[in-house]
Amino acid sequence: MRISVHRSWLSAGAAAALAAAAAALTATAPAHAASGCQVDYSITSQWQGGFGASVHITNLGSATTSWTLGWTFGAGQTITQMWAGIPTQSGANVSVANASYNGAIPSGGSTYFGFNGAWTSSNPVPAAFTLNGTVCTGAVSTSGTPTYTSEPPTTPSMPASNLFPYKLTWNSSGILINPKSDSRHTIISVKDPSVVNYNGRWYVYMSTVDSGGNYGMAAIDFADWSQADSAPLHYLDQTAIGGGYKTAPMLFYFAPQKLWYLTYQTGSNMSYSTNPDITNPAGWSASHDFYSNGMPSLIKQNIGSGYWVDSWVICDSANCHLFSADDNGHIYNSTSSLSQFPNGFGDGGNTVIAAEMPNKYDMFEADNVYKVVNSPYDNTYVMVVEAIGSDGHRRFNAWTANGLAGQWYPLAADQSRPFLAASNVTFPSGTPAWTQDFSSGEAIRSDFDQTAGINSCHLQYLYQGMAPGSNQSYNLLPWRIGLATLSNPAC
């Protein structure tokens, strides 16, 4: 359940009553109180006894260097966890002060925070809000698109809140890669693309699905995206990798060993092959398993009726982390030392739940984790995960963390404010939207090695989409591949 309520009006009586109540909550507010404000309060997820919410503040008055937002819960709700803000609650009255890094909001600027809460009989949206003692009526207007403007912390305990704009917008290409068949393969779908740029050429590895719903993998390379659809398709079942169920590839160069790695799922395990020369698609080794005993016991305990899917490897200076998903609301993280990789995962006994959502469709599959390389955010990581909306369409949500083993905080993680979805993508002028689904893929990385870096100032995302109205069974859906470019970076 998702509820997005825009609160920018109040009756005169309600405004006066709330202003009086808020005075007690904001006694320590700064002298430079805002003279106008607008608040968007969104219930991003809800389950029995609990809920998640995000709160977006727009300052319509004079600039402020710190802020406190106040409201009153109407049904006894309580805050249990918060990010990007510091909460104080007395009974039904709530005040949230800024964190150390997001206090400055210029006139027309915005910031946000999020929280988890508890409820009992009902969970109504608060009726009104105050910012530094001023009732948020939306009565003062400014022009321009709100963006994050707060400075990141020098020693952050939270991810930088202005890494991306509050609401992302993207421009998409048309279809760049279509299925290609040969005498051995009758291909109806290309999906799950993984991409690197090496020595001026693009290398795209992808899943293929044949007319019988059988999965495999293939590779193409080309110098320019205009050549992608005409590039020859190299089927990896013709290499030492062999046939059978092998899908959802991730490609990277492991610099310590000077080897290219291709990771993929095989149903009972997460597996890999190696190749010393990326320019030789026939040079991949036979398949090897990451886990000596198959699926780790923690995943078995939590997977329910889901599936173990989508391996992703990213390494820092000490360790390599193997992420995976379960189609049941969990993202897992297993760890190996950099020196042991790829043999350090053993039986998966060090596997942990890295992140989870009560609604499994908000954190479903196709997990990617990246290190931000552009300063000053180069200690920040971004996790992108495929979700399924209430309309049945696929989209991407995103979270941030200050370390690969750290806590993940929502960045753009609900249907009203997604990372990448039909609602925030435009297509070339005069070109109909060729897809309403934005599904399994990955960002264009700033390099090709095991650190999986991205630059948030120049972000592109290669994704799978399909023709609107497609209604085949999942394994027969006609996926194609396109490229989205972030059109409103925050830098």
C-alpha positions as CSV (number, residue, x, y, z in Angstrom):
1,M,0.0,0.0,0.0
2,R,1.4,3.4,-1.0
3,I,-0.2,6.7,-0.1
4,S,1.2,10.0,-1.3
5,V,-0.5,13.1,0.2
6,H,0.4,16.7,-0.7
7,R,-0.1,18.9,2.4
8,S,0.0,22.6,1.5
9,W,-3.2,24.0,2.9
10,L,-4.9,24.4,6.3
11,S,-8.1,26.0,7.5
12,A,-7.5,29.2,9.6
13,G,-8.5,27.4,12.8
14,A,-6.4,24.4,12.2
15,A,-3.4,26.6,11.3
16,A,-3.7,28.6,14.5
17,A,-4.1,25.5,16.6
18,L,-1.1,23.7,15.0
19,A,1.1,26.8,15.2
20,A,0.4,27.0,19.0
21,A,1.2,23.3,19.4
22,A,4.3,23.6,17.3
23,A,5.7,26.5,19.4
24,A,6.4,24.1,22.2
25,L,8.1,21.6,19.8
26,T,10.3,24.2,18.1
27,A,11.5,26.3,21.0
28,T,15.1,25.7,19.9
29,A,14.4,26.6,16.2
30,P,16.9,29.1,14.6
31,A,16.1,32.8,14.4
32,H,15.8,32.7,10.7
33,A,12.5,30.9,10.4
34,A,11.1,30.2,7.0
35,S,8.2,32.3,5.9
36,G,6.6,29.7,3.7
37,C,6.9,26.0,3.2
38,Q,5.4,23.0,1.5
39,V,5.5,19.4,2.7
40,D,5.0,16.1,0.8
41,Y,4.4,13.2,3.2
42,S,4.4,9.8,1.5
43,I,3.6,6.4,3.1
44,T,5.9,4.3,1.0
45,S,5.0,0.9,2.4
46,Q,2.7,-0.4,5.1
47,W,2.3,-3.8,6.8
48,Q,0.5,-5.1,9.9
49,G,1.7,-2.8,12.7
50,G,4.3,-1.0,10.8
51,F,4.9,1.4,7.9
52,G,7.6,3.4,6.1
53,A,7.3,7.1,5.1
54,S,9.3,9.7,3.3
55,V,8.9,13.5,3.9
56,H,10.0,16.1,1.4
57,I,10.3,19.7,2.6
58,T,10.3,22.7,0.2
59,N,11.4,26.0,1.6
60,L,9.3,28.7,0.0
61,G,10.6,31.5,2.2
62,S,13.9,33.0,3.1
63,A,17.0,30.7,3.3
64,T,17.6,28.8,6.5
65,T,20.7,27.2,7.9
66,S,18.9,24.7,10.1
67,W,15.4,23.4,10.4
68,T,12.9,21.6,12.6
69,L,9.7,20.1,11.1
70,G,6.7,19.6,13.5
71,W,3.5,17.6,13.2
72,T,1.0,15.7,15.2
73,F,0.1,12.0,14.7
74,G,-3.6,11.4,14.6
75,A,-3.9,7.8,15.7
76,G,-1.1,7.1,18.1
77,Q,1.6,6.3,15.6
78,T,5.3,6.2,16.8
79,I,8.6,6.6,15.0
80,T,10.9,3.6,15.4
81,Q,13.8,4.5,13.0
82,M,14.8,7.6,11.0
83,W,17.4,8.6,8.5
84,A,18.5,12.1,7.4
85,G,16.8,13.6,10.5
86,I,16.8,13.6,14.3
87,P,13.4,12.9,15.8
88,T,11.8,13.8,19.1
89,Q,8.4,12.5,20.0
90,S,6.2,13.4,23.0
91,G,2.9,11.6,22.8
92,A,1.4,12.5,19.5
93,N,3.6,15.5,18.9
94,V,6.6,15.0,16.7
95,S,9.5,17.3,15.9
96,V,12.3,16.4,13.4
97,A,15.5,18.4,13.4
98,N,18.0,18.3,10.5
99,A,21.0,16.0,10.5
100,S,24.5,17.5,10.5
101,Y,24.7,17.7,6.8
102,N,21.3,18.8,5.5
103,G,20.4,21.8,7.5
104,A,20.9,24.5,4.9
105,I,17.8,25.0,2.6
106,P,17.9,28.1,0.4
107,S,14.7,29.8,-0.8
108,G,13.1,27.4,-3.2
109,G,15.3,24.6,-2.2
110,S,14.4,21.2,-0.8
111,T,15.5,18.4,1.4
112,Y,14.0,15.2,2.7
113,F,14.1,12.6,5.4
114,G,12.5,9.1,5.9
115,F,11.5,6.9,8.7
116,N,9.9,3.7,9.8
117,G,7.0,3.8,12.2
118,A,4.5,1.7,14.2
119,W,0.7,1.9,14.2
120,T,-2.2,0.1,15.8
121,S,-5.8,0.7,14.7
122,S,-5.1,3.1,11.7
123,N,-2.4,5.1,10.1
124,P,-3.8,8.5,8.8
125,V,-1.5,11.0,7.2
126,P,-0.8,14.0,9.5
127,A,-3.1,16.9,8.9
128,A,-0.6,19.7,9.0
129,F,3.1,20.6,9.4
130,T,5.3,23.5,10.6
131,L,8.8,24.4,9.6
132,N,10.7,26.3,12.2
133,G,7.3,27.3,13.8
134,T,5.8,28.5,10.5
135,V,2.7,26.6,9.3
136,C,3.3,25.1,5.9
137,T,0.5,26.4,3.7
138,G,2.3,26.6,0.4
139,A,1.2,30.3,0.3
140,V,4.6,31.6,-0.8
141,S,5.6,30.6,-4.3
142,T,9.0,30.5,-6.1
143,S,10.0,29.3,-9.6
144,G,12.4,26.6,-10.5
145,T,12.8,22.9,-9.8
146,P,13.8,22.1,-6.2
147,T,17.1,20.4,-5.8
148,Y,19.3,19.2,-2.9
149,T,21.6,22.0,-1.8
150,S,22.9,20.8,1.6
151,E,26.6,20.1,2.1
152,P,27.6,16.5,2.7
153,P,29.2,15.6,6.1
154,T,33.0,15.4,6.3
155,T,32.7,12.3,8.4
156,P,29.3,11.0,7.5
157,S,27.2,8.7,9.6
158,M,24.5,8.8,6.8
159,P,24.9,8.8,3.0
160,A,25.0,12.1,1.3
161,S,21.5,13.4,0.8
162,N,22.2,15.5,-2.3
163,L,23.9,12.8,-4.4
164,F,20.9,12.8,-6.7
165,P,18.0,15.2,-7.2
166,Y,14.9,14.5,-5.1
167,K,13.0,13.2,-8.1
168,L,15.1,11.8,-11.0
169,T,14.2,12.2,-14.6
170,W,15.6,10.2,-17.5
171,N,15.7,10.2,-21.3
172,S,15.7,6.9,-23.1
173,S,16.9,5.6,-26.4
174,G,14.7,3.5,-28.6
175,I,15.5,-0.3,-28.8
176,L,19.3,-0.7,-29.1
177,I,19.6,-4.5,-29.1
178,N,17.1,-7.0,-30.6
179,P,17.2,-10.8,-30.5
180,K,19.2,-12.6,-33.2
181,S,18.9,-16.3,-34.1
182,D,21.2,-18.7,-35.9
183,S,21.0,-22.3,-37.0
184,R,21.3,-23.5,-33.4
185,H,19.3,-20.9,-31.6
186,T,15.8,-19.5,-32.1
187,I,16.0,-16.4,-29.8
188,I,12.9,-14.5,-28.8
189,S,14.3,-12.4,-26.0
190,V,17.5,-10.6,-25.0
191,K,17.7,-9.4,-21.4
192,D,19.8,-8.9,-18.2
193,P,22.5,-6.8,-19.9
194,S,25.9,-6.3,-18.3
195,V,28.2,-3.7,-19.9
196,V,31.8,-2.4,-19.7
197,N,33.8,-0.1,-21.9
198,Y,37.3,-1.3,-22.6
199,N,39.9,0.3,-24.9
200,G,37.1,2.3,-26.7
201,R,34.8,-0.6,-27.3
202,W,31.6,-1.6,-25.6
203,Y,31.2,-5.2,-24.4
204,V,27.6,-6.2,-23.6
205,Y,26.9,-9.7,-22.1
206,M,23.2,-10.7,-21.8
207,S,20.8,-13.5,-21.2
208,T,19.0,-15.0,-24.2
209,V,15.7,-16.9,-24.1
210,D,14.7,-19.2,-26.9
211,S,11.2,-20.1,-28.2
212,G,11.0,-22.9,-25.7
213,G,11.7,-20.6,-22.7
214,N,15.2,-21.9,-22.3
215,Y,17.9,-19.5,-20.9
216,G,21.4,-19.0,-22.1
217,M,23.9,-16.2,-22.5
218,A,25.5,-14.3,-25.3
219,A,27.9,-11.4,-26.0
220,I,28.4,-8.6,-28.4
221,D,31.0,-5.8,-28.8
222,F,31.0,-2.6,-30.9
223,A,32.6,0.9,-31.0
224,D,29.4,3.0,-30.9
225,W,25.8,2.4,-29.7
226,S,24.5,2.9,-33.2
227,Q,26.3,-0.3,-34.1
228,A,24.9,-2.4,-31.2
229,D,22.0,-4.0,-33.1
230,S,24.1,-5.1,-36.0
231,A,27.0,-6.5,-33.9
232,P,27.4,-10.3,-34.2
233,L,26.0,-12.3,-31.3
234,H,28.4,-14.8,-29.7
235,Y,26.6,-17.6,-27.9
236,L,28.4,-18.7,-24.8
237,D,27.1,-22.2,-24.9
238,Q,29.6,-22.6,-27.7
239,T,32.4,-21.9,-25.2
240,A,33.7,-24.0,-22.2
241,I,30.9,-22.5,-20.2
242,G,28.6,-25.0,-22.0
243,G,24.9,-25.2,-22.2
244,G,22.1,-25.6,-19.7
245,Y,20.6,-23.0,-17.4
246,K,23.1,-20.2,-17.1
247,T,21.8,-16.6,-17.0
248,A,21.9,-13.1,-15.6
249,P,25.6,-12.3,-16.3
250,M,27.7,-9.7,-14.6
251,L,31.0,-8.8,-16.3
252,F,34.1,-7.2,-14.6
253,Y,37.9,-7.2,-14.6
254,F,39.5,-8.5,-11.4
255,A,42.7,-6.4,-11.4
256,P,44.6,-8.4,-8.7
257,Q,44.6,-11.5,-11.0
258,K,44.5,-9.7,-14.3
259,L,41.5,-11.8,-15.3
260,W,38.0,-11.0,-16.6
261,Y,35.2,-12.6,-14.6
262,L,31.7,-13.4,-15.7
263,T,29.3,-14.3,-12.9
264,Y,25.9,-15.8,-13.4
265,Q,23.2,-17.9,-11.8
266,T,22.8,-21.6,-12.4
267,G,19.7,-22.3,-10.2
268,S,21.4,-24.2,-7.5
269,N,24.4,-21.9,-7.1
270,M,26.0,-18.6,-8.1
271,S,28.8,-19.4,-10.6
272,Y,31.6,-17.8,-12.6
273,S,33.9,-18.3,-15.5
274,T,37.2,-16.4,-16.3
275,N,38.9,-15.2,-19.4
276,P,42.3,-13.5,-19.8
277,D,41.2,-11.7,-23.0
278,I,37.9,-9.9,-23.2
279,T,38.4,-9.5,-27.0
280,N,38.1,-13.3,-27.3
281,P,34.5,-14.3,-26.5
282,A,35.4,-18.0,-27.1
283,G,38.0,-17.8,-24.3
284,W,35.8,-18.3,-21.3
285,S,36.7,-21.1,-18.8
286,A,34.3,-23.8,-17.6
287,S,31.8,-22.9,-15.0
288,H,32.8,-22.9,-11.3
289,D,30.6,-22.4,-8.2
290,F,31.1,-19.7,-5.6
291,Y,29.5,-21.7,-2.8
292,S,30.8,-25.2,-1.9
293,N,27.4,-26.4,-0.6
294,G,25.0,-24.6,-2.8
295,M,22.5,-22.1,-1.5
296,P,23.5,-20.7,1.9
297,S,21.4,-21.8,4.9
298,L,20.3,-18.2,5.6
299,I,18.8,-17.9,2.2
300,K,17.0,-21.2,2.5
301,Q,15.4,-19.9,5.7
302,N,14.1,-16.7,4.2
303,I,13.5,-17.4,0.5
304,G,9.9,-18.7,1.0
305,S,8.4,-19.3,-2.5
306,G,11.0,-17.1,-4.2
307,Y,14.0,-17.9,-6.3
308,W,17.7,-17.3,-5.7
309,V,18.8,-14.9,-8.4
310,D,21.1,-12.2,-9.7
311,S,24.7,-12.4,-8.4
312,W,26.6,-9.2,-8.2
313,V,30.3,-8.8,-7.2
314,I,31.9,-5.6,-5.9
315,C,35.1,-5.2,-4.0
316,D,36.7,-2.6,-1.8
317,S,40.3,-2.4,-0.7
318,A,40.0,-5.4,1.6
319,N,37.1,-7.6,0.7
320,C,34.8,-8.8,-2.2
321,H,31.1,-8.8,-1.6
322,L,28.8,-11.1,-3.4
323,F,25.2,-9.8,-3.4
324,S,22.1,-11.8,-4.5
325,A,18.3,-11.6,-4.3
326,D,15.5,-14.0,-3.6
327,D,12.3,-12.6,-5.1
328,N,11.0,-12.4,-1.5
329,G,12.1,-9.0,-0.3
330,H,15.7,-9.8,0.7
331,I,19.1,-8.8,-0.6
332,Y,22.0,-11.0,0.7
333,N,25.7,-10.2,1.1
334,S,28.4,-12.8,1.3
335,T,32.0,-11.7,1.9
336,S,35.5,-13.0,0.8
337,S,38.8,-11.4,1.4
338,L,40.3,-9.8,-1.7
339,S,43.2,-12.2,-1.6
340,Q,41.0,-15.3,-1.4
341,F,38.5,-14.3,-4.1
342,P,36.9,-16.2,-5.8
343,N,37.4,-19.1,-3.3
344,G,36.6,-17.3,0.0
345,F,32.8,-17.7,0.1
346,G,33.0,-21.4,1.3
347,D,29.6,-22.7,2.3
348,G,28.1,-19.3,2.6
349,G,28.3,-19.3,6.4
350,N,29.1,-15.6,6.5
351,T,26.1,-14.6,4.4
352,V,23.9,-11.8,5.9
353,I,20.7,-10.1,4.9
354,A,22.0,-6.8,3.6
355,A,18.6,-5.2,3.2
356,E,15.0,-6.2,3.2
357,M,11.5,-4.8,2.6
358,P,8.2,-6.0,4.1
359,N,6.6,-5.8,0.7
360,K,8.7,-8.2,-1.4
361,Y,7.8,-6.4,-4.6
362,D,9.6,-3.2,-3.5
363,M,12.9,-5.2,-3.3
364,F,12.4,-8.0,-5.8
365,E,15.5,-8.9,-7.9
366,A,18.2,-7.6,-10.3
367,D,20.4,-6.2,-7.5
368,N,23.3,-3.9,-8.5
369,V,25.7,-2.2,-6.1
370,Y,28.0,0.6,-7.1
371,K,30.7,2.8,-5.6
372,V,30.2,6.5,-6.3
373,V,33.5,7.9,-7.7
374,N,32.8,11.6,-8.0
375,S,34.0,13.7,-5.1
376,P,32.9,14.5,-2.5
377,Y,30.7,11.4,-2.5
378,D,33.4,8.8,-3.1
379,N,32.7,7.0,0.2
380,T,29.1,6.4,-0.8
381,Y,27.6,3.3,-2.4
382,V,24.3,3.0,-4.3
383,M,22.2,-0.2,-4.5
384,V,19.7,-0.5,-7.3
385,V,17.1,-3.2,-7.2
386,E,14.2,-4.1,-9.5
387,A,10.7,-3.7,-8.1
388,I,7.2,-4.4,-9.3
389,G,4.6,-1.7,-9.0
390,S,0.9,-2.0,-8.0
391,D,0.2,-1.7,-11.7
392,G,2.3,-4.8,-12.4
393,H,5.0,-2.8,-14.3
394,R,8.7,-3.2,-13.5
395,R,10.8,-0.3,-12.2
396,F,14.0,0.3,-10.2
397,N,14.3,1.5,-6.6
398,A,17.6,2.7,-5.0
399,W,19.3,2.9,-1.6
400,T,22.6,4.4,-0.4
401,A,25.1,3.4,2.2
402,N,28.5,4.5,3.5
403,G,30.0,1.0,3.2
404,L,29.4,-2.3,1.5
405,A,28.6,-3.9,4.9
406,G,26.7,-0.8,6.2
407,Q,23.0,0.0,6.6
408,W,21.1,0.9,3.4
409,Y,18.9,4.1,3.4
410,P,16.2,4.9,0.8
411,L,17.3,7.1,-2.0
412,A,14.5,6.8,-4.5
413,A,12.7,3.7,-3.3
414,D,8.9,3.8,-3.8
415,Q,6.4,4.0,-6.6
416,S,5.7,7.7,-6.2
417,R,9.5,8.5,-6.3
418,P,11.3,5.7,-8.2
419,F,14.9,5.5,-9.3
420,L,14.0,4.5,-12.9
421,A,10.4,3.8,-14.1
422,A,7.9,4.7,-16.8
423,S,6.8,7.6,-14.7
424,N,10.1,9.4,-14.9
425,V,11.4,8.5,-18.4
426,T,10.8,10.3,-21.6
427,F,11.5,9.0,-25.1
428,P,12.8,10.8,-28.2
429,S,10.5,13.4,-29.5
430,G,7.8,11.9,-31.8
431,T,8.7,8.4,-30.8
432,P,6.2,6.4,-28.9
433,A,7.3,4.8,-25.6
434,W,8.5,1.4,-26.6
435,T,8.2,0.0,-23.1
436,Q,6.4,0.7,-19.8
437,D,8.7,-1.7,-17.9
438,F,12.3,-0.9,-16.8
439,S,13.8,-4.2,-15.7
440,S,17.0,-6.1,-15.1
441,G,20.1,-4.3,-16.3
442,E,23.0,-2.2,-15.0
443,A,24.5,1.3,-14.9
444,I,27.3,2.3,-17.3
445,R,30.3,2.1,-15.0
446,S,33.1,4.6,-14.9
447,D,35.7,1.8,-15.2
448,F,35.6,-1.9,-15.8
449,D,37.2,-3.4,-12.6
450,Q,36.0,-5.0,-9.5
451,T,35.2,-1.7,-7.7
452,A,32.1,-1.1,-9.9
453,G,32.3,2.7,-9.9
454,I,29.7,5.1,-11.2
455,N,29.7,8.9,-11.6
456,S,26.4,10.3,-10.5
457,C,27.0,13.4,-12.6
458,H,27.0,11.4,-15.8
459,L,24.7,8.5,-15.2
460,Q,23.3,6.1,-17.8
461,Y,21.5,2.8,-17.3
462,L,21.2,-0.1,-19.7
463,Y,17.9,-1.9,-19.1
464,Q,15.5,-4.5,-20.6
465,G,12.1,-3.4,-21.7
466,M,9.2,-4.9,-23.7
467,A,6.4,-3.8,-25.9
468,P,3.4,-2.4,-23.9
469,G,0.6,-5.0,-23.6
470,S,2.8,-8.0,-23.7
471,N,1.1,-10.7,-21.7
472,Q,3.0,-14.0,-22.4
473,S,4.2,-16.1,-19.5
474,Y,7.3,-14.6,-17.9
475,N,9.8,-16.9,-19.7
476,L,8.4,-16.0,-23.1
477,L,8.1,-12.2,-22.7
478,P,9.7,-10.3,-25.6
479,W,12.5,-8.4,-23.8
480,R,14.6,-5.9,-25.7
481,I,17.5,-3.7,-24.5
482,G,17.6,0.1,-24.3
483,L,19.7,2.9,-22.6
484,A,18.4,5.6,-20.3
485,T,20.4,8.8,-19.5
486,L,19.8,10.8,-16.3
487,S,18.6,14.2,-17.5
488,N,18.7,16.2,-14.2
489,P,21.9,15.3,-12.4
490,A,22.5,17.1,-9.1
491,C,26.0,18.2,-10.2
